[in-house]
Amino acid sequence: MKQKVGVAMLSFAHVHAPGYADQVARNPRAEIVAVWDEDPVRGSREADKRGVPFCARLDDVLALQEVDGVVVDTPTALHTEVLIAAAEKRKHIFTEKALTVTVADADRVRAAVNAAGIRFMISLPSRTRPEVLFAKDVIDRGLLGQITEMRARVAHMAALDRWFGPGDGHSGTQWFGDEAAAGGGAFFDLGCHRVDIMRWMLGEPASVVARMNNVSGAYPIDDNMVAVVEFRNKALGILDVSWVHRAGPNPLEIYGTEGFLSVGMGSGPNIWLESTKLEAQGIRGAISPTNLPPALPMPVDQWISAILDGTPMTIGIDDGWNLTQLLDGCYTAARTGKAVDF
């Protein structure tokens, strides 16, 4: 029985790729055994840093017997071909979000993953956080009654401070501002986290309207966007994403027929809950809970344990598909100026 998962890093294009490599290296039950990169200079340099071989061809790295799983950090537009290739070689997959740019490509990737029977994880770490797990539990227990509205903002100053650039030519992140490579701008990259959480908590979307613009001029792509989603359960979701946010909170607010929950109105989780359902327990008015659920293992660690032990993961291929579906609909609505039905 294998004691360690042999992992191939597939690209270091994404800003989070070094962090994922470090997480694999720190896990005593996994090791990096090879690197492939669509940029051979960057890939060779990263392989040298880690003392592992560099493979210039994707087929070659996927043919290595010591490779049990892959960590995919290519530009999003390359995900489809890389993920399908890895699945067809029955390599377990951990991938950066989003899954793909379009639903049609997400269909192909999901079919390949399901046919291969591999362990698949997409990086959506917000789902491991105690305050998010608490909010999901509050909804599932019906403490807010029927959910009527959810507001979710996530924003930072990436465009204002021009975070993405050419680097030294082989460590550049300028592709984040290229719609063809990235799929979209602030809403697609940063918004993934809130889009996923909203979809997870509110269920299937019914329709969406959206508006996007470019405030900074830093990149030829959206840096400021809002979408309003109607879900099949009649809840309305307001998604608010920006790369031109200098200061202020990134709150999550959930309203229902029996109460209200907010997370992150200031520094830290700062959770506030009001619920008529709690009055029967002698609790009246607003409470600020402190006994939160424990954080779940990070997605990389869940993935490694699932490969070796068969333990269940809290995130999977369907979550990746759901995220792409909602992102695709939001962008179609913003680009066309029309409502999109799902």
C-alpha positions as CSV (number, residue, x, y, z in Angstrom):
1,M,0.0,0.0,0.0
2,K,1.4,3.4,-1.0
3,Q,2.6,5.6,1.8
4,K,3.0,8.8,-0.2
5,V,1.1,10.4,-3.1
6,G,3.5,11.3,-6.0
7,V,2.4,14.7,-7.3
8,A,3.3,16.4,-10.5
9,M,2.9,20.2,-10.6
10,L,1.3,21.2,-13.9
11,S,2.3,24.8,-14.4
12,F,3.3,27.6,-12.2
13,A,1.3,30.3,-14.1
14,H,-1.2,31.0,-11.2
15,V,-0.1,33.2,-8.3
16,H,-1.2,30.5,-5.9
17,A,0.9,27.7,-7.5
18,P,3.9,28.1,-5.2
19,G,1.6,27.9,-2.2
20,Y,0.0,24.7,-3.4
21,A,3.5,23.2,-4.0
22,D,4.4,24.2,-0.5
23,Q,1.3,22.5,0.9
24,V,2.1,19.3,-0.9
25,A,5.7,19.4,0.3
26,R,4.7,20.0,3.9
27,N,2.2,17.1,3.9
28,P,4.2,14.0,5.2
29,R,2.0,11.8,3.0
30,A,2.8,13.5,-0.3
31,E,5.8,14.5,-2.4
32,I,6.4,16.5,-5.6
33,V,8.0,14.2,-8.1
34,A,7.9,16.1,-11.4
35,V,7.0,19.5,-13.0
36,W,5.5,20.4,-16.4
37,D,4.8,23.9,-17.5
38,E,3.5,25.5,-20.7
39,D,6.4,27.9,-20.2
40,P,9.5,25.6,-20.3
41,V,11.8,28.3,-18.8
42,R,9.5,28.9,-15.8
43,G,8.9,25.1,-15.4
44,S,12.6,24.2,-15.5
45,R,13.4,26.8,-12.9
46,E,10.6,25.6,-10.6
47,A,11.7,22.0,-11.0
48,D,15.3,22.9,-10.2
49,K,14.1,24.7,-7.0
50,R,12.4,21.5,-5.9
51,G,15.0,19.0,-7.0
52,V,12.7,17.1,-9.4
53,P,12.7,16.5,-13.1
54,F,11.1,18.9,-15.6
55,C,9.1,17.4,-18.4
56,A,8.7,19.5,-21.5
57,R,5.7,17.6,-22.8
58,L,2.4,17.1,-20.9
59,D,2.1,13.5,-22.2
60,D,5.5,12.7,-20.8
61,V,4.8,13.8,-17.3
62,L,1.4,12.0,-17.3
63,A,3.1,8.8,-18.4
64,L,5.3,8.7,-15.3
65,Q,4.4,5.8,-13.1
66,E,5.5,7.7,-10.0
67,V,2.9,10.4,-10.7
68,D,-0.3,9.5,-8.8
69,G,-1.9,12.9,-8.9
70,V,-1.5,16.4,-10.4
71,V,-1.9,19.9,-9.3
72,V,-3.1,22.1,-12.1
73,D,-2.2,25.8,-12.1
74,T,-2.3,26.8,-15.8
75,P,-4.2,29.8,-17.1
76,T,-7.9,29.0,-16.9
77,A,-8.2,28.7,-20.7
78,L,-5.8,25.7,-20.7
79,H,-7.7,23.8,-17.9
80,T,-9.9,21.9,-20.3
81,E,-7.2,20.1,-22.2
82,V,-4.9,19.6,-19.2
83,L,-7.7,18.3,-16.9
84,I,-9.0,15.9,-19.6
85,A,-5.6,14.6,-20.4
86,A,-4.9,13.9,-16.7
87,A,-8.2,12.2,-16.2
88,E,-7.7,10.0,-19.2
89,K,-4.4,8.8,-17.7
90,R,-6.3,8.2,-14.4
91,K,-4.3,10.7,-12.4
92,H,-6.0,12.2,-9.4
93,I,-6.6,15.9,-9.9
94,F,-6.4,19.0,-7.7
95,T,-7.1,22.2,-9.7
96,E,-7.2,25.9,-9.1
97,K,-10.5,27.5,-9.7
98,A,-12.4,28.2,-11.9
99,L,-12.9,24.7,-13.4
100,T,-13.2,26.0,-17.0
101,V,-14.3,29.1,-18.8
102,T,-17.5,27.8,-20.4
103,V,-20.2,25.3,-19.4
104,A,-19.6,23.3,-22.6
105,D,-16.0,22.7,-21.4
106,A,-17.1,22.0,-17.9
107,D,-19.4,19.3,-19.3
108,R,-16.4,17.6,-21.0
109,V,-14.2,17.8,-17.9
110,R,-16.9,16.4,-15.6
111,A,-17.6,13.5,-18.0
112,A,-13.8,12.7,-18.2
113,V,-13.4,12.8,-14.4
114,N,-16.5,10.7,-13.7
115,A,-15.4,8.1,-16.3
116,A,-12.0,7.9,-14.8
117,G,-13.2,7.4,-11.3
118,I,-10.4,9.5,-9.8
119,R,-10.3,11.7,-6.8
120,F,-11.0,15.3,-7.9
121,M,-10.7,18.5,-5.8
122,I,-11.1,22.1,-6.9
123,S,-9.6,24.8,-4.7
124,L,-12.5,26.5,-2.9
125,P,-11.0,27.0,0.6
126,S,-13.7,29.3,1.8
127,R,-15.8,26.2,2.4
128,T,-13.3,25.1,5.1
129,R,-13.7,28.3,7.2
130,P,-15.5,28.1,10.6
131,E,-17.7,31.1,10.0
132,V,-18.8,29.8,6.5
133,L,-19.6,26.4,7.9
134,F,-21.6,28.1,10.7
135,A,-23.6,30.1,8.1
136,K,-24.3,26.9,6.1
137,D,-25.5,25.1,9.3
138,V,-27.7,28.0,10.3
139,I,-29.4,27.9,6.8
140,D,-29.7,24.1,6.9
141,R,-31.3,24.1,10.4
142,G,-33.9,26.6,9.2
143,L,-32.9,29.2,11.8
144,L,-33.5,32.0,9.3
145,G,-36.7,30.5,7.9
146,Q,-37.1,30.8,4.1
147,I,-34.1,32.6,2.7
148,T,-35.2,35.7,0.8
149,E,-31.9,37.4,0.1
150,M,-28.1,36.9,0.3
151,R,-25.5,39.7,-0.3
152,A,-21.9,38.7,-0.8
153,R,-19.0,41.0,-1.5
154,V,-15.4,40.2,-2.1
155,A,-12.9,42.9,-3.3
156,H,-9.3,44.1,-3.1
157,M,-7.1,46.6,-4.9
158,A,-5.5,44.4,-7.6
159,A,-6.3,46.8,-10.4
160,L,-5.6,50.0,-8.4
161,D,-2.1,48.7,-7.5
162,R,-1.6,46.8,-10.8
163,W,-0.8,43.5,-9.2
164,F,-0.5,41.6,-12.4
165,G,2.4,42.2,-14.7
166,P,5.2,40.6,-16.9
167,G,7.5,39.8,-14.0
168,D,10.9,38.6,-15.4
169,G,9.2,37.3,-18.5
170,H,8.7,33.8,-17.1
171,S,7.0,34.5,-13.8
172,G,4.5,37.0,-15.1
173,T,0.9,37.1,-14.1
174,Q,-0.3,39.5,-16.9
175,W,-2.5,36.7,-18.2
176,F,-5.0,37.5,-15.3
177,G,-5.8,40.7,-17.3
178,D,-6.3,38.8,-20.6
179,E,-9.9,37.7,-21.1
180,A,-8.9,35.0,-23.6
181,A,-6.5,33.4,-21.1
182,A,-8.3,34.1,-17.8
183,G,-12.0,33.9,-18.9
184,G,-12.8,37.1,-17.1
185,G,-11.5,39.7,-14.7
186,A,-12.3,40.5,-11.1
187,F,-15.6,38.6,-11.0
188,F,-14.1,35.5,-12.6
189,D,-10.9,35.4,-10.6
190,L,-11.7,36.8,-7.2
191,G,-15.5,36.4,-7.4
192,C,-15.2,32.6,-7.6
193,H,-15.1,32.4,-3.8
194,R,-18.4,34.2,-3.2
195,V,-20.1,32.8,-6.3
196,D,-19.4,29.3,-5.1
197,I,-20.5,30.0,-1.5
198,M,-23.8,31.5,-2.7
199,R,-24.5,28.6,-5.1
200,W,-23.7,26.1,-2.3
201,M,-26.0,27.8,0.2
202,L,-28.9,28.8,-2.0
203,G,-29.1,25.9,-4.5
204,E,-29.8,26.0,-8.2
205,P,-30.0,29.4,-10.0
206,A,-33.0,30.3,-12.2
207,S,-31.9,33.5,-13.8
208,V,-29.3,36.4,-13.6
209,V,-28.8,40.0,-14.6
210,A,-25.5,41.7,-14.3
211,R,-23.5,44.8,-15.0
212,M,-19.7,45.2,-15.3
213,N,-17.3,48.0,-16.1
214,N,-13.7,49.0,-16.0
215,V,-12.8,51.7,-13.5
216,S,-9.0,51.7,-13.4
217,G,-7.9,51.2,-17.0
218,A,-5.2,48.9,-15.6
219,Y,-6.2,45.9,-17.6
220,P,-8.7,45.5,-20.6
221,I,-11.1,43.4,-18.5
222,D,-13.8,43.9,-15.9
223,D,-12.5,45.2,-12.6
224,N,-15.9,46.1,-11.1
225,M,-19.0,44.0,-11.4
226,V,-22.4,43.2,-9.8
227,A,-24.8,40.4,-10.5
228,V,-28.3,39.7,-9.2
229,V,-29.3,36.1,-9.3
230,E,-32.7,34.7,-8.7
231,F,-32.6,31.1,-7.4
232,R,-35.2,28.4,-7.9
233,N,-36.2,28.7,-4.2
234,K,-37.1,32.4,-4.9
235,A,-34.1,33.7,-2.9
236,L,-32.3,36.7,-4.5
237,G,-28.5,36.8,-4.5
238,I,-26.5,40.0,-4.9
239,L,-22.8,39.3,-5.9
240,D,-20.5,42.3,-5.7
241,V,-16.9,41.9,-6.8
242,S,-14.2,44.5,-7.4
243,W,-10.4,44.9,-8.0
244,V,-10.8,48.7,-7.2
245,H,-11.5,48.4,-3.5
246,R,-9.1,50.4,-1.4
247,A,-10.8,49.9,2.0
248,G,-13.9,48.5,3.7
249,P,-15.4,45.2,4.6
250,N,-16.2,42.1,2.5
251,P,-19.4,41.1,4.2
252,L,-21.7,38.1,3.8
253,E,-25.3,38.9,4.7
254,I,-28.2,36.4,4.7
255,Y,-31.8,37.4,5.2
256,G,-34.8,35.1,5.8
257,T,-38.4,35.1,7.0
258,E,-37.3,34.3,10.5
259,G,-33.9,36.1,11.0
260,F,-30.7,37.5,9.8
261,L,-27.0,36.5,9.7
262,S,-24.0,38.6,8.9
263,V,-20.3,37.6,8.6
264,G,-17.4,39.9,8.2
265,M,-18.8,43.4,8.7
266,G,-15.4,44.4,10.3
267,S,-12.1,42.8,11.0
268,G,-12.2,39.1,11.6
269,P,-15.4,36.9,11.2
270,N,-17.6,39.2,13.4
271,I,-20.6,37.0,13.1
272,W,-24.1,38.4,14.1
273,L,-27.2,36.2,14.2
274,E,-30.8,37.1,15.0
275,S,-33.5,34.4,14.8
276,T,-37.0,34.0,16.1
277,K,-36.3,30.3,16.1
278,L,-33.9,30.8,19.1
279,E,-36.5,32.4,21.4
280,A,-37.9,29.0,22.3
281,Q,-34.5,28.3,23.8
282,G,-34.6,31.4,25.9
283,I,-32.4,33.4,23.5
284,R,-34.0,36.7,22.5
285,G,-32.6,39.4,20.2
286,A,-29.2,39.4,18.6
287,I,-26.4,37.1,19.5
288,S,-22.8,36.9,18.4
289,P,-21.8,33.2,18.5
290,T,-18.2,32.3,19.5
291,N,-18.5,28.5,19.6
292,L,-18.0,28.0,15.8
293,P,-17.5,24.7,14.0
294,P,-13.8,23.7,13.7
295,A,-12.1,24.5,10.4
296,L,-12.0,21.6,8.0
297,P,-8.7,20.4,6.5
298,M,-7.5,22.5,3.6
299,P,-8.5,21.2,0.1
300,V,-5.0,19.9,-0.7
301,D,-4.9,17.9,2.5
302,Q,-8.5,16.5,2.0
303,W,-7.4,15.5,-1.5
304,I,-4.3,13.6,-0.3
305,S,-6.2,11.8,2.4
306,A,-8.9,10.8,-0.1
307,I,-6.3,9.3,-2.4
308,L,-4.5,7.3,0.3
309,D,-7.4,6.5,2.7
310,G,-10.6,6.8,0.6
311,T,-11.9,9.4,3.0
312,P,-14.7,11.7,1.7
313,M,-14.0,15.2,0.4
314,T,-16.3,18.1,1.0
315,I,-15.7,19.6,-2.5
316,G,-15.9,17.7,-5.9
317,I,-16.4,17.9,-9.6
318,D,-20.0,18.9,-9.4
319,D,-19.1,21.9,-7.3
320,G,-16.6,22.9,-10.0
321,W,-19.3,22.5,-12.7
322,N,-21.8,24.5,-10.6
323,L,-19.3,27.4,-10.2
324,T,-18.6,27.5,-14.0
325,Q,-22.3,27.5,-14.8
326,L,-23.1,30.5,-12.6
327,L,-20.0,32.4,-13.7
328,D,-20.8,31.8,-17.3
329,G,-24.3,33.0,-16.8
330,C,-23.3,36.1,-15.0
331,Y,-20.8,37.1,-17.7
332,T,-23.2,36.4,-20.5
333,A,-25.8,38.6,-18.8
334,A,-23.2,41.4,-18.3
335,R,-21.9,41.2,-21.9
336,T,-25.3,41.1,-23.5
337,G,-27.2,43.4,-21.1
338,K,-30.0,40.8,-21.0
339,A,-31.3,38.4,-18.4
340,V,-29.9,34.9,-18.7
341,D,-32.0,31.9,-17.7
342,F,-30.4,28.7,-16.5
